[in-house]
Amino acid sequence: MARLDWPEFSDQAWLPSGLRRGITSYLDAMHDFVGSPRFWAPVAATLLRRTGETKVVDLCSGSGGPARRLRHELLRSHGLEVGITLTDLFPDASDVARINAAPDKGLRYFPRPIDAGHVPGELTGARMMICGFHHLPMKVADHVLADAVKTRRALMIFEVTDRDLLSILTALFITPFLVLLLTPRIRPLHASTLLWTYLIPVLPLMIAWDHLASCMRTHTKRNLERMAKAHARSDYVWEVGKIGPRWLPVRWPYLVGRAVELAS
């Protein structure tokens, strides 16, 4: 199945903040429901131990929930204390204020817009993208890998979608009902989210479309292997795989890379 770069509502600069917040908040609740961080954490822990990194720059963070949960999972299950800086091209001011005022000093939101293809030098540490890589145009996605190699930054890319028939059917026929089911789990739950979910059901349709588009845009394991091969170097190694809960009939592709020292 060919990759199709369909547009997503969450990528649009014109999207009202209330609807954008509803989308990102639902995704946070969905990750909590599925338990995604439990499956990313072993891959992330292995990479962080091999590189010795204790800081992570999370790109395309949205509401920050997945990165926050991954941070807690790394500490709880792997004994790793990691500081994470959240970033986004469209940072929501309320998310920035809420997270930066929280007592957890290991999680902070960078207040200025950050393009994943152009990470400023002041943001140091391993780089991570959770469910964001498929949003990038191919040229930008390629630059993300190239820049990680050039700057010798470790890179972790995780997805919870794949480009297969079962994932597409899930997006079409299950996701709208999941939005209705999981919205009460959102914290904080804004009145606008309730309005656009239950009274005027715009969010279930928008999220279902974004899920479908995400499936069609997701780089499959084979795609990621080709991209990694294009950036293969003797001093930078890549790993591509698939992970996910056993009770789900689908698996999620991931890509990690790190610099290595060559023997003299």
MOTAWO-V421547 format. One record per run of one state. SS is the DSSP state (helix for helix, strand for strand, loop for the rest). FROM is the first residue (numbers start at 1). TO is the last residue. If there is no record, write none. Layout:
ss = {SS:SS}
from = {FROM:FROM}
to = {TO:TO}
//
This chain:
ss = {loop:helix:loop:helix:loop:helix:loop:strand:loop:helix:loop:strand:loop:helix:loop:strand:loop:strand:loop:helix:loop:helix:loop:strand:loop:helix:loop:helix:loop:helix:loop:helix:loop:helix:loop:strand:loop:strand:loop:strand:loop}
from = {1:9:12:17:35:36:52:55:60:65:79:83:87:93:102:107:110:126:131:133:136:138:152:155:159:165:174:175:186:191:200:202:218:221:231:233:234:236:244:252:260}
to = {8:11:16:34:35:51:54:59:64:78:82:86:92:101:106:109:125:130:132:135:137:151:154:158:164:173:174:185:190:199:201:217:220:230:232:233:235:243:251:259:264}
//
